């Protein structure tokens, strides 16, 4: 059974870069780590990507394995494979949740996204994102609100699911 992340929340970041992961997110990380056992801490991979990415994307072990498998199917030496290897394998950090349910974000990653005293977590299916709260509001939330404002008031976004089913 594939578990999905749901919800959003704000969490304090201490001077050492430690931030608590929402409890429901930890349960998904545990369920999606094939090596996890009761009493262990789940593993995960933080993809920080290139200069255009203003957030950190946290992958479960199962989700990053799926990405790795798809990359491996591309022709060795092709520009597409090289790019994806760089973005998802090279510009990433394998790590784990600590015993207290926190994630330690290295200084390099905190600086990359401008993270100071608070982090914003938002679910994205089988991944979740960590943002500087101000950046999220200015960039992502503003884009979503602008997009929705262009639609009729009675528009139901669930119609996009029907279109996706038609494409299958």
TAGI-V866319 format. One line per field, one symbol per residue. ss: DSSP state (@ for helix, = for strand, . for the rest). burial: 1 if it has 16 or more other ideal C-beta (glycine too) atoms within 10 Angstrom, else 0. A space follows every 10 residues. Layout:
ss=???
burial=???
This chain:
ss=....=..=== ===....=== ..@@@@@@@@ @......... ..=====... .....===== @@@@@@@@@@ @@......@@ @@@@@@@@@@ .=====.... .===..@@@@ @@@....=== =====.==== =.@@@@@@@@ @@@@@@@@@. ........@@ @@@@@@@.
burial=0000100000 1010001011 1100110111 0110010000 1111111110 0001111111 1111001100 1000000000 0001001100 0100111000 0110100011 0110100011 1110011111 1110110001 0000000000 0000000000 00000000
